[in-house]
Amino acid sequence: MKQEVSIYDIAKMVGVSPATVSNVINGRLDKVSERTRAKVLECMNDTGYRTNMVARNLVTGKSMLIGVCLPMLEIGAKQSDLLENNPFYHEFIDGVHRVLLDNGYECIVRGMDDNFKYLEWIQNRSLDGLIDLGNLSDSLYDQLGKLNVPTVLVDNYNVWNTDRDVILSDDADGVYAAVKHLLDLGHKRIAFVCNNVTLVGVDAERYQGYKRALKEYGVSEEFVYRTITDFRGGAEFGRRIVDEKLPVTAVMCTADITALGIVRGIAERGKKVPDDYSIVGYDDIRMLNFISSELTTVRQNIFEKGCLCAKILLDKINNPNTHKAEKTVIKSELIIRNSTRSVL
């Protein structure tokens, strides 16, 4: 029988102490240099070393598991629907997982369907930390606090307390820049396509940017439409634009995947982008690098956003006495491609 490689074997191979290997495995970044950590991880990978998770959990009191909770946008939606229908979540989770994996943690993902079940899920899995996307109510956050689970909130406009870690993109400014671009091209009838602007969240925040740009240019007429935030919802709206002869020449979407669907729907009705309609998305998902449609969009660096969330959460876990909670706003960038044109 092949003898299993131990932590002591790894230490001897790399030329460090067993304590150093333990620090790497348990994500104690302040105690190990980047170079040493890389050498230990490489050796672990080459030898096929696997830590005994059960034994380590008993010793450290940690599960080395981080929960990532996604928002459930539609009644009856499933977690698989979110991951399948919007590449944003894949890219975000990829960033989170990259940092966690490098530090000995794993992440598990679920959708927010029921507050009680969510809290039960956290307790049953003994999660060491949480990353929550979307709006989390004050009452639910307070209940999380009672569980004593470090949490980082993402794209949450409900919670502004200074003792909470919140990471946002500058959603309003991003849409403001995009709509301003359309106005500079001569468009006056610009549709704003979203899931719901009546609820506090990214859609409502991006809507503020839309309104601000119109007001600045003296455009009083708004065209706000709702659709499901996925490719199918976008395609349905694209067909609607043509079929119902909606009085718009340009469309500002709150997600790239919706914008791509609109491009398809318009094409199915014999119209072209940007010849007949200018389209702008939001996110700059990686998928745009592999398709022929060159979509003008607002880039929010999704992967880096996920990485940042994980880094902040690990600091919160590993340094509970010195970690300082704060609101972090990530700058967006308007990326102009070929889906918009001048109508002047």
C-alpha positions as CSV (number, residue, x, y, z in Angstrom):
1,M,0.0,0.0,0.0
2,K,1.3,3.4,-0.9
3,Q,2.2,5.5,2.1
4,E,0.4,8.8,2.3
5,V,2.5,12.0,2.2
6,S,2.4,13.9,5.5
7,I,2.8,17.5,6.5
8,Y,6.3,16.6,7.7
9,D,7.2,15.1,4.4
10,I,6.1,18.3,2.6
11,A,8.1,20.4,5.0
12,K,11.3,18.3,4.5
13,M,10.9,18.4,0.7
14,V,10.5,22.2,0.6
15,G,13.1,22.9,3.3
16,V,10.8,24.6,5.8
17,S,9.3,23.8,9.2
18,P,6.0,21.8,9.5
19,A,4.6,24.9,11.2
20,T,5.2,26.8,7.9
21,V,3.4,24.2,5.9
22,S,0.5,24.3,8.4
23,N,0.3,28.1,8.0
24,V,0.0,27.7,4.2
25,I,-2.7,25.1,4.5
26,N,-4.7,27.2,6.9
27,G,-4.4,30.4,5.1
28,R,-2.3,32.3,7.7
29,L,-0.9,34.7,5.1
30,D,0.8,37.1,7.5
31,K,3.2,34.3,8.7
32,V,4.4,33.0,5.3
33,S,6.1,34.8,2.4
34,E,4.5,34.6,-1.1
35,R,7.6,32.8,-2.4
36,T,7.5,30.1,0.3
37,R,3.7,29.7,0.0
38,A,4.1,29.1,-3.7
39,K,6.8,26.5,-3.2
40,V,4.7,24.6,-0.5
41,L,1.6,24.6,-2.8
42,E,3.6,23.4,-5.7
43,C,5.1,20.5,-3.7
44,M,1.6,19.6,-2.3
45,N,0.3,19.5,-5.9
46,D,3.2,17.4,-7.2
47,T,3.0,14.9,-4.4
48,G,-0.8,14.6,-4.4
49,Y,-0.9,15.7,-0.8
50,R,-4.4,16.0,0.7
51,T,-5.1,17.3,4.1
52,N,-7.4,15.3,6.4
53,M,-10.2,17.8,6.5
54,V,-12.1,16.2,9.3
55,A,-9.0,16.0,11.6
56,R,-8.0,19.6,10.7
57,N,-11.5,20.8,11.5
58,L,-11.5,19.2,14.9
59,V,-8.1,20.8,15.7
60,T,-8.7,24.3,14.3
61,G,-12.4,24.6,14.7
62,K,-12.6,25.7,11.1
63,S,-14.5,24.1,8.2
64,M,-12.4,26.0,5.6
65,L,-15.6,26.5,3.7
66,I,-16.9,29.9,2.5
67,G,-20.5,30.3,1.4
68,V,-21.4,32.4,-1.7
69,C,-25.1,33.4,-1.8
70,L,-26.7,34.6,-5.1
71,P,-29.8,36.6,-5.4
72,M,-33.0,34.9,-6.6
73,L,-34.5,37.4,-9.1
74,E,-37.6,35.6,-10.1
75,I,-40.2,33.6,-8.2
76,G,-39.6,29.9,-8.6
77,A,-36.0,30.5,-9.9
78,K,-33.4,27.9,-9.1
79,Q,-29.7,28.3,-8.4
80,S,-28.9,26.5,-11.7
81,D,-31.0,29.1,-13.5
82,L,-28.8,31.9,-12.3
83,L,-25.5,30.2,-13.2
84,E,-26.9,29.1,-16.6
85,N,-28.5,32.3,-17.6
86,N,-26.1,35.0,-16.5
87,P,-22.3,34.6,-17.1
88,F,-21.7,37.4,-14.5
89,Y,-22.1,34.9,-11.7
90,H,-19.6,32.5,-13.2
91,E,-16.9,35.2,-13.5
92,F,-17.6,36.6,-10.0
93,I,-17.4,33.1,-8.4
94,D,-14.3,32.3,-10.4
95,G,-12.5,35.3,-8.8
96,V,-13.7,34.3,-5.4
97,H,-12.6,30.7,-5.8
98,R,-9.2,31.7,-7.2
99,V,-8.3,33.6,-4.0
100,L,-9.9,31.0,-1.6
101,L,-8.2,28.1,-3.3
102,D,-4.8,29.8,-3.0
103,N,-5.4,30.1,0.7
104,G,-6.7,26.6,1.5
105,Y,-10.4,27.4,1.4
106,E,-13.2,26.1,-0.7
107,C,-16.5,27.8,-1.6
108,I,-20.0,26.5,-1.9
109,V,-22.8,28.3,-3.7
110,R,-26.5,28.6,-3.2
111,G,-29.3,30.9,-4.1
112,M,-31.3,33.0,-1.7
113,D,-34.8,31.5,-1.6
114,D,-35.9,31.6,2.1
115,N,-34.3,33.4,5.0
116,F,-34.9,30.6,7.5
117,K,-33.4,27.9,5.1
118,Y,-30.5,30.2,4.4
119,L,-29.6,30.5,8.1
120,E,-30.1,26.8,8.5
121,W,-27.7,26.2,5.6
122,I,-25.0,28.3,7.2
123,Q,-25.3,26.5,10.5
124,N,-25.4,23.0,9.0
125,R,-22.2,23.5,7.1
126,S,-20.3,25.4,9.8
127,L,-19.3,28.0,7.3
128,D,-16.2,30.1,8.2
129,G,-17.5,33.1,6.2
130,L,-20.1,34.4,3.7
131,I,-20.2,36.5,0.6
132,D,-23.7,37.7,-0.2
133,L,-24.6,39.2,-3.6
134,G,-27.6,41.6,-3.8
135,N,-29.7,43.2,-1.2
136,L,-29.6,41.7,2.3
137,S,-32.1,43.2,4.7
138,D,-31.0,44.7,8.0
139,S,-33.0,42.1,9.9
140,L,-31.3,39.2,8.1
141,Y,-27.9,40.7,8.5
142,D,-28.6,41.1,12.2
143,Q,-29.5,37.4,12.4
144,L,-26.3,36.6,10.6
145,G,-24.5,38.6,13.2
146,K,-25.9,36.4,15.9
147,L,-24.4,33.4,14.2
148,N,-21.0,35.1,14.4
149,V,-20.1,34.4,10.8
150,P,-17.9,37.0,9.1
151,T,-19.8,38.4,6.1
152,V,-19.0,40.6,3.0
153,L,-21.9,42.2,1.2
154,V,-21.7,42.8,-2.6
155,D,-24.0,45.1,-4.6
156,N,-26.0,45.8,-1.4
157,Y,-27.6,49.2,-1.2
158,N,-29.7,48.4,1.8
159,V,-26.9,48.3,4.3
160,W,-24.8,51.4,4.9
161,N,-23.5,50.9,8.5
162,T,-19.8,51.6,8.8
163,D,-19.3,48.3,10.7
164,R,-20.2,46.2,7.7
165,D,-18.0,45.3,4.7
166,V,-19.9,46.3,1.5
167,I,-18.4,46.2,-2.0
168,L,-20.1,48.0,-4.8
169,S,-19.4,49.2,-8.4
170,D,-20.1,52.8,-9.2
171,D,-23.3,51.8,-10.9
172,A,-24.9,55.2,-11.3
173,D,-21.8,56.8,-12.7
174,G,-21.3,53.8,-15.1
175,V,-24.7,54.2,-16.6
176,Y,-24.4,58.0,-16.6
177,A,-21.3,57.7,-18.8
178,A,-23.0,55.2,-21.1
179,V,-26.2,57.3,-21.6
180,K,-24.1,60.4,-22.0
181,H,-22.3,58.6,-24.8
182,L,-25.6,57.9,-26.5
183,L,-26.8,61.5,-26.1
184,D,-23.6,62.8,-27.6
185,L,-24.3,60.6,-30.6
186,G,-27.6,62.4,-31.0
187,H,-30.0,59.9,-29.4
188,K,-32.9,61.4,-27.5
189,R,-35.3,58.5,-27.2
190,I,-33.2,56.1,-25.1
191,A,-34.8,53.0,-23.5
192,F,-33.6,51.8,-20.1
193,V,-34.1,48.1,-19.8
194,C,-33.9,46.4,-16.4
195,N,-35.4,43.9,-14.1
196,N,-36.9,46.2,-11.5
197,V,-36.1,49.9,-10.7
198,T,-38.7,50.0,-7.8
199,L,-36.6,47.9,-5.5
200,V,-33.4,49.1,-3.8
201,G,-30.5,47.6,-5.7
202,V,-28.2,47.8,-8.7
203,D,-31.1,48.4,-11.2
204,A,-32.4,51.3,-9.2
205,E,-28.9,52.7,-8.7
206,R,-28.2,52.5,-12.4
207,Y,-31.5,54.1,-13.2
208,Q,-30.3,57.1,-11.3
209,G,-27.4,57.4,-13.7
210,Y,-29.8,57.2,-16.6
211,K,-32.0,59.9,-15.2
212,R,-29.0,62.2,-14.4
213,A,-27.7,62.0,-17.9
214,L,-31.1,62.8,-19.5
215,K,-31.6,65.7,-17.1
216,E,-28.2,67.1,-17.8
217,Y,-29.0,67.1,-21.6
218,G,-32.4,68.6,-21.1
219,V,-34.2,65.4,-22.2
220,S,-37.4,65.0,-20.3
221,E,-38.9,61.8,-21.8
222,E,-38.0,58.5,-20.2
223,F,-38.5,55.1,-21.6
224,V,-38.2,52.4,-18.9
225,Y,-39.0,48.8,-19.6
226,R,-38.8,45.6,-17.5
227,T,-37.6,42.2,-18.6
228,I,-36.0,39.2,-17.1
229,T,-32.2,39.6,-16.8
230,D,-31.1,36.9,-19.2
231,F,-30.7,36.2,-22.9
232,R,-34.2,35.0,-23.5
233,G,-35.7,38.0,-21.8
234,G,-33.5,40.3,-23.9
235,A,-34.5,38.5,-27.1
236,E,-38.2,38.9,-26.3
237,F,-37.7,42.6,-25.7
238,G,-35.7,42.9,-29.0
239,R,-38.6,41.5,-30.9
240,R,-41.0,43.7,-29.0
241,I,-39.1,46.8,-30.0
242,V,-39.7,46.1,-33.7
243,D,-43.1,44.5,-33.5
244,E,-44.6,47.3,-31.4
245,K,-42.6,50.0,-33.1
246,L,-41.4,51.3,-29.7
247,P,-40.4,55.0,-30.1
248,V,-36.7,54.5,-29.2
249,T,-33.5,54.7,-31.2
250,A,-31.1,53.4,-28.5
251,V,-31.2,51.0,-25.6
252,M,-29.3,51.1,-22.3
253,C,-29.4,47.6,-20.6
254,T,-28.4,46.8,-17.0
255,A,-26.7,43.6,-18.1
256,D,-24.7,42.4,-21.1
257,I,-26.6,39.2,-21.3
258,T,-29.8,41.1,-21.8
259,A,-28.2,43.4,-24.4
260,L,-27.0,40.4,-26.4
261,G,-30.5,39.0,-26.3
262,I,-31.9,42.3,-27.6
263,V,-29.4,42.2,-30.5
264,R,-30.7,38.7,-31.4
265,G,-34.3,39.7,-31.1
266,I,-33.9,42.7,-33.3
267,A,-32.0,40.6,-35.9
268,E,-34.8,38.1,-36.0
269,R,-37.1,40.9,-37.1
270,G,-34.8,42.0,-39.9
271,K,-33.3,45.0,-38.2
272,K,-29.6,45.7,-37.5
273,V,-27.4,47.0,-34.7
274,P,-26.3,49.7,-34.8
275,D,-27.9,50.7,-38.2
276,D,-31.4,50.7,-36.8
277,Y,-30.8,50.7,-33.0
278,S,-27.8,51.4,-30.8
279,I,-27.4,49.0,-27.9
280,V,-25.3,49.4,-24.7
281,G,-24.8,46.7,-22.0
282,Y,-23.3,46.6,-18.5
283,D,-20.6,44.3,-17.1
284,D,-18.2,43.5,-20.0
285,I,-18.6,39.8,-19.5
286,R,-15.8,37.6,-20.9
287,M,-18.2,36.1,-23.5
288,L,-17.9,39.3,-25.5
289,N,-14.4,38.3,-26.4
290,F,-15.7,35.2,-28.3
291,I,-18.7,36.5,-30.3
292,S,-18.9,38.6,-33.4
293,S,-21.2,41.2,-31.9
294,E,-19.0,44.0,-30.6
295,L,-21.1,45.4,-27.8
296,T,-20.5,48.8,-26.3
297,T,-20.7,48.3,-22.5
298,V,-19.8,49.4,-19.0
299,R,-16.9,47.3,-17.6
300,Q,-17.0,46.6,-13.9
301,N,-14.1,44.1,-13.7
302,I,-16.2,41.2,-12.5
303,F,-13.3,38.7,-11.8
304,E,-11.3,41.3,-9.8
305,K,-14.5,42.1,-7.9
306,G,-14.7,38.5,-6.8
307,C,-11.0,38.4,-5.9
308,L,-11.4,41.5,-3.8
309,C,-14.4,40.2,-1.9
310,A,-12.5,37.0,-1.0
311,K,-9.4,38.9,0.1
312,I,-11.4,41.2,2.4
313,L,-13.3,38.3,3.8
314,L,-10.1,36.3,4.6
315,D,-8.7,39.4,6.3
316,K,-11.9,39.6,8.4
317,I,-11.6,35.9,9.3
318,N,-7.9,35.8,10.0
319,N,-7.6,39.2,11.7
320,P,-10.8,39.8,13.6
321,N,-9.3,42.2,16.1
322,T,-7.6,44.5,13.6
323,H,-9.8,44.2,10.5
324,K,-11.6,47.5,9.7
325,A,-14.9,47.2,7.9
326,E,-15.6,49.7,5.2
327,K,-17.5,50.4,2.0
328,T,-15.5,49.8,-1.2
329,V,-16.6,51.3,-4.5
330,I,-15.0,49.9,-7.6
331,K,-14.6,52.2,-10.6
332,S,-16.4,51.3,-13.9
333,E,-15.2,52.1,-17.4
334,L,-17.2,52.8,-20.5
335,I,-16.0,50.5,-23.4
336,I,-17.1,51.9,-26.7
337,R,-17.4,49.3,-29.5
338,N,-19.5,48.9,-32.6
339,S,-23.0,48.5,-31.3
340,T,-23.6,52.3,-31.1
341,R,-23.5,54.9,-33.8
342,S,-24.3,58.6,-34.4
343,V,-27.7,59.7,-35.6
344,L,-26.7,63.4,-36.0
